[in-house]
């Protein structure tokens, strides 16, 4: 898949993968559909870079500036 955000391409590729899975002679084996997307951890590390350095349980969560969070909620 060239562009995972292209919904039409994704639908067409999935439909082709399902159709291919019904073939009987020869029996197709292998990967029918594959797309590379960022993992959950990648997204978390992008939003909170400090988690890449040490785990949350070791983070000082009591002494941090929450002003930007409060401003975003206004």
C-alpha positions as CSV (number, residue, x, y, z in Angstrom):
1,X,0.0,0.0,0.0
2,X,1.4,3.3,-1.0
3,X,-0.6,5.7,1.3
4,X,-2.4,4.3,4.4
5,X,-4.5,7.4,4.6
6,X,-6.0,6.8,1.1
7,X,-9.3,5.2,2.1
8,X,-10.2,4.1,-1.5
9,X,-6.9,2.4,-2.0
10,X,-7.2,0.6,1.3
11,X,-10.7,-0.6,0.5
12,X,-9.6,-1.9,-2.9
13,X,-6.6,-3.7,-1.5
14,X,-8.7,-5.4,1.3
15,X,-11.3,-6.5,-1.3
16,X,-8.6,-8.0,-3.5
17,X,-7.2,-9.8,-0.5
18,X,-10.5,-11.3,0.4
19,X,-11.2,-12.3,-3.2
20,X,-7.7,-13.9,-3.4
21,X,-8.3,-15.9,-0.2
22,X,-11.2,-17.7,-1.9
23,X,-9.0,-19.1,-4.7
24,X,-8.8,-22.9,-4.7
25,X,-6.2,-24.0,-7.2
26,X,-3.4,-23.5,-6.3
27,X,-4.3,-22.7,-2.7
28,X,-2.8,-19.2,-2.0
29,X,-0.7,-19.0,1.2
30,X,1.1,-16.0,2.6
31,X,0.3,-12.4,3.4
32,X,-2.8,-11.2,1.6
33,X,-2.8,-7.7,3.0
34,X,-0.2,-5.6,4.8
35,X,0.1,-2.0,5.8
36,X,2.7,-0.4,7.9
37,X,1.4,2.0,10.5
38,X,3.0,3.5,13.6
39,X,2.5,1.4,16.7
40,X,0.8,2.7,19.9
41,X,4.2,3.0,21.6
42,X,5.5,5.2,18.7
43,X,2.5,7.5,19.1
44,X,2.9,7.7,22.9
45,X,6.7,8.4,22.6
46,X,6.0,11.1,20.1
47,X,3.5,12.8,22.4
48,X,5.5,12.2,25.6
49,X,9.2,12.0,24.8
50,X,10.2,11.5,28.4
51,X,8.6,8.0,28.3
52,X,11.3,7.0,25.9
53,X,14.0,7.7,28.5
54,X,12.4,6.0,31.6
55,X,9.0,4.3,32.3
56,X,6.0,6.2,33.7
57,X,6.3,4.5,37.1
58,X,9.7,6.2,37.5
59,X,8.5,9.6,36.3
60,X,8.0,12.5,38.7
61,X,4.3,13.2,38.1
62,X,3.7,15.3,41.2
63,X,6.1,18.2,40.3
64,X,5.2,19.2,36.8
65,X,3.7,22.3,35.2
66,X,0.2,21.6,34.1
67,X,-0.5,25.2,32.9
68,X,-0.4,24.2,29.2
69,X,-3.0,21.5,29.9
70,X,-5.3,23.9,31.7
71,X,-4.9,26.5,29.0
72,X,-5.8,24.0,26.3
73,X,-9.0,23.1,28.2
74,X,-10.3,26.7,28.3
